[in-house]
Amino acid sequence: MEVVLVIHLILALGIICLVLVQRSEGGGLGIGGSGGGGLGNLASAHSTANALTRTTAIFAACFFATSLILAILAGTHSKPQGLLADLDAPVASITVSSDEEGGEVAADTTEEAPAAESRPSVPVSE
C-alpha cells in the first residue's frame, strides 16, 4: 500500500509540473511559443504541445488508476460494522453518592478499573 501511495504522490507532482509547463492562452509558464525561450531547434511548438498533452493524459490515467487501487486497498483493510453492532456491548453504569452538604463523595461503577502499575510510567527525577 505504501508503494502505491508513493507512486500516487509522484504522479500528482508530475501532473502539476506538466500542467504548469504547458502553454495556455494566457501564456502561462509554457515552453513552446514564438518567444525566445522554449526548446529552440529541438522541437517545434506544435510537437512539444502534443507531447506534453499526451504525457499529461498518461499521468492522469495512471493517477486515476492509483486512486482506485488505494480506495480498494483501504476498503479491504477496514472491518465494516453496522450501527446495531454497538448495541450488544455492555453499558457501564455510574452511581454517584453525595454527602449532606451536596458535594460528591465517591463514584461506584459496575465495571472494575484496570489495575495501576506499581511503578510510575514517567521517570521521577530526585
Order of alpha helices (4+ residues) and beta strands (2+ residues): alpha-alpha-beta-beta
